[in-house]
Amino acid sequence: MKNNRRNFLKSTLATGIGAATLLPSCAVRPDQRIPFNTTDYSALDKVLQQPVLKRELFPDPIVIESCDLLEYDGNYMIRVRSRDGAEGYCVGHNIRMPHLYPIQLMLVNPYFIGKDARDLDQLIEGVFMYKNNYKYQGYTLWIPVATVEMAILDMLGRMAGKSMGELIGDIHNQEIAIYRANNNRGKSAEASIESIKALQAETGAKAVKFKVGGRRSNPESPVGRTERLIPLTRKAFGDDMTIYADCNGSYAAAEAIRIGKILEAHRIDLFEQPVPTDWYEDWKLTANALTIPIASGGGEVSLRNFRWLIGNEAVQMVQQDLFYFGGMIRSMKVARMAAAKGFVCTPHISGTGLGYIYMMQFVSALPNAGPFHEFKGLNNEVPFECETSSLKPENGILHLPKGIGSGVEIDPDFIAKHRVL
């Protein structure tokens, strides 16, 4: 096994951090608690002050005339139009939007109407306070905001003849290596491995991910699955395969560290979300005790909390979700903070629709993109065309679409079937 593959995430960390047997956070002694006010955040704060959208591409105001939520047969999308007749679309999070569309219609879309789209960085901050939206901090607010933001980026890209990625950074990645994941718990270790093998074989991916634990406080099923699955996975795929383990916040610090030691013993390359999203002391305690790189999950919704996780080196890979975290601009701020510490970014994918297209556009602009990115399969729900990429993995590689905006063209006949909510 190549040492640089497992160490690429922690190459900037200080050496000599000792491991200890620790108690869960609910029983941590006062002398074990992690101080929250001793870290120097100046480099991260400098990064956060930098604009993301390339406003200089647009010399004249672009006033948003309408921001509509469209729906057809369970598919939701946002359509934005400027006063000059430009349009942009974003296919929404179709799993969550049936519950969130009143927030979208009453508390998010109206804020953007009449605003200058060139001010998108400031608009993403301003919508947080509009009608006390800060009280809805979380998926409830940020999924609707992300859907509008990416529709605006699609519109701006079409106006400027640029891709979404070109609007938020320079293009660093036109070929995106993927990993395949087994997202099912409740199977035996042997059945899980067969499932992962089948997914990996379909795409030629050079990395895979499997699930450990029971997800949050749910008991693991079958009992003992994790400790059996870890060694079997490495044996099944050999030393040349990059292997990630996803915990979904199943453990408190003590158990996360115990499982992490098993992962280390079997040369697993990454430990994702070992503790619940908001158990910040446990994040730091776990990271301190392990050498395996720690990745955030897709559940973090706070820019300031990411600042703490990165500044305190409690994670070495950030995995903010483009929808859950509120879009590409906020996600780019997290990626830049990670880059300032020498860490990498592998955005999380959620939902259906065109999520993997938006992921590709975002990753294209990341100088600190992780080595592999999640692929959940091609979408058949939204008909579209892409003349510049098959969007199918070829020997484990996705080729970036090179068109403008999102890089794909949604079938206009399909759009016409939608009703304005």
C-alpha positions, -999 to +999 in steps of 0.1 A: +000+000+000+014+034-010+020+056+021+012+088+003-024+077-004-034+074+032-013+104+043-024+130+018-050+144+041-029+146+073+004+157+057+001+191+073-007+179+108+018+180+136+033+146+145+034+130+179-002+132+188-008+104+212-038+082+214-057+078+246-087+058+258-114+084+262-149+085+276-179+096+256-186+133+256-214+130+282-188+117+307-157+136+297-137+150+327-132+187+329-094+183+323-102+165+290-125+191+275-114+208+244-109+246+247-130+266+222-112+299+224-075+293+219-073+288+181-059+314+157-086+318+130-070+348+113-060+329+081-095+314+079-112+347+085-091+363+057-103+336+033-140+341+044-138+377+034-128+370-002-156+372-028-166+340-047-187+351-077-166+367-104-186+399-105-162+415-129-177+394-157-209+414-156-204+451-161-241+460-161-269+453-135-288+421-138-321+426-120-340+394-111-376+399-124-390+366-113-381+335-092-406+307-097-409+272-082-421+247-109-434+212-103-443+183-124-449+147-114-427+151-083-399+170-100-393+205-086-371+232-102-365+269-098-366+292-128-351+326-125-355+354-151-339+387-154-356+419-167-336+415-199-351+380-205-322+358-194-332+325-178-316+299-155-328+267-140-319+244-111-335+210-105-342+209-068-339+183-040-369+162-050-368+142-018-370+172+005-389+198-015-424+183-009-418+193+027-400+225+021-419+242-007-438+267+016-404+280+028-392+282-008-423+302-018-428+325+012-394+330+027-368+325+000-380+333-036-395+367-028-362+379-013-343+376-046-369+394-068-357+429-077-322+422-066-290+425-087-278+390-095-242+403-095-245+407-057-250+370-052-224+367-025-242+393-004-276+380-013-268+346+002-259+363+034-289+387+033-315+360+028-304+345+062-319+376+079-349+381+056-381+377+076-360+362+104-349+332+083-321+326+107-346+308+129-349+282+102-311+275+100-305+240+087-318+220+057-351+238+060-336+271+049-304+261+030-320+237+005-344+263-009-316+289-009-292+265-027-319+259-054-323+296-061-285+302-060-277+275-085-305+287-108-290+322-107-255+307-114-270+288-144-285+321-157-253+341-152-232+314-169-254+315-199-252+352-201-214+352-198-208+321-219-192+305-189-198+273-169-209+275-133-174+264-123-159+293-142-181+318-123-168+307-089-131+299-096-106+288-122-110+253-138-086+229-121-104+195-128-119+184-161-116+147-152-132+137-119-123+103-104-152+087-086-159+062-058-189+040-054-206+035-021-228+009-005-255+030+011-274+001+027-271-010+063-289-040+076-271-065+054-245-090+065-208-081+059-206-106+031-237-093+013-225-057+017-192-066+000-210-082-029-231-051-034-200-028-033-182-051-058-211-049-083-212-011-081-175-008-085-174-032-114-200-011-133-178+020-134-143+009-129-140+031-099-106+030-081-122+038-047-151+024-027-170+033+005-188+012+030-210+019+060-201+013+096-222+016+127-260+019+129-264+056+120-267+080+150-281+061+180-296+032+160-282-002+170-261-019+144-278-047+125-266-074+122-248-072+155-210-072+149-213-063+112-188-035+114-160-054+130-165-082+104-169-059+074-137-039+079-112-067+074-133-085+048-135-053+027-097-048+026-092-085+018-119-084-010-104-054-028-067-057-020-042-031-012-045-011-045-081+000-038-088+032-019-114+024+008-134+048+028-156+041+058-188+062+065-201+062+100-230+087+098-224+098+133-230+064+149-206+068+178-195+089+208-158+096+210-147+064+229-164+040+204-154+061+174-117+058+186-120+021+191-135+015+156-110+040+142-082+019+155-096-012+137-099+008+105-062+019+109-051-017+115-067-027+082-053+003+063-087+019+055-081+054+040-107+076+055-132+077+085-162+098+076-184+114+103-174+092+132-195+112+157-228+131+154-226+164+135-230+187+164-208+168+190-178+191+184-157+180+214-161+144+202-148+154+168-116+168+182-111+140+207-115+114+179-091+133+156-065+137+183-065+099+190-063+086+155-040+087+125-066+078+099-079+110+082-113+122+094-139+136+070-169+157+079-203+144+068-229+162+047-250+173+077-230+204+088-250+236+080-230+263+098-201+282+082-188+291+117-189+255+129-169+245+098-145+272+108-141+256+142-137+221+128-111+232+103-093+256+126-090+230+153-080+203+128-109+181+139-113+171+102-089+168+073-115+165+045-146+187+043-177+173+027-203+200+027-234+192+008-242+216-021-279+216-012-279+211+025-252+238+030-269+264+008-252+263-025-219+268-042-209+301-028-211+290+009-196+257+000-166+274-018-159+294+014-156+261+033-134+246+006-111+277+007-108+275+045-098+238+041-072+248+015-057+273+038-050+245+063-038+221+035-069+200+036-091+188+008-128+191-002-150+163-015-186+177-017-214+155-005-242+147-029-278+145-018-312+142-034-320+133-070-323+154-101-291+169-114-271+168-081-242+150-097-240+176-125-238+204-099-212+184-080-190+182-112-193+219-118-183+227-082-154+202-082-141+216-114-132+249-096-115+233-066-077+235-064-079+213-033-104+187-047-102+153-030-088+124-050-123+107-055-158+120-056-191+102-050-211+089-080-246+076-073-255+066-108-270+084-138-303+102-134-333+091-155-359+114-139-350+146-157-345+144-195-316+165-207-289+166-233-252+171-229-231+174-261-197+177-244-197+146-221-214+113-219-216+119-181-209+081-177-179+070-158-151+057-181-126+036-162-136+054-130-135+089-145-163+114-152-156+140-179-167+175-171-194+189-194-180+220-211-212+238-220-223+270-204-242+273-171-248+238-157-233+223-188-266+205-197-298+214-215-330+203-198-356+192-224-378+223-230-409+200-235-403+186-201-400+221-186-433+230-203-452+203-184-444+219-151-469+242-133-459+273-113-466+268-077 
